[in-house]
Amino acid sequence: AGLGQMRRLRVCVIILFQAFEAELFASGAAKGNDMAGTSKRAKSEPEVWKQPDGAVMSCEESILVLRENLSEIEEICQEALEDAVLMDVSEAQFREVLHDLVAKLTNPYNKG
């Protein structure tokens, strides 16, 4: 169940940022970093990943997928923040928008 859920999560993250990534590649802003096999922890990565029942996740493949997703999200958000600030948008407001975006994400696999 853990690996299947992680794959579905990965698909959701890809869909969420697909349009933004396409814009980055079109503008030449993408760095072409291949995150596959990344072993370096993401900046915001917790010490351990936990399953819904609180058990520590031990599947290395799932942890690598989570790490890759976080690294990609961090990079996209950092670049978007930099763009916003360069366009003279309030940094505080942009951070609020990002926070709101995350708060409004829905879990399509919620077991009601």
Secondary structure, DSSP 8 states (H G I E B T S, - for coil): -HHHHHHHHHHHHHHHHHHHHHHHHHHT-------TT--S--TT--SS-B-TTS-B---HHHHHHHHHHHHHHHHHHHHHHHHHHHTT--HHHHHHHHHHHHHT---TT---
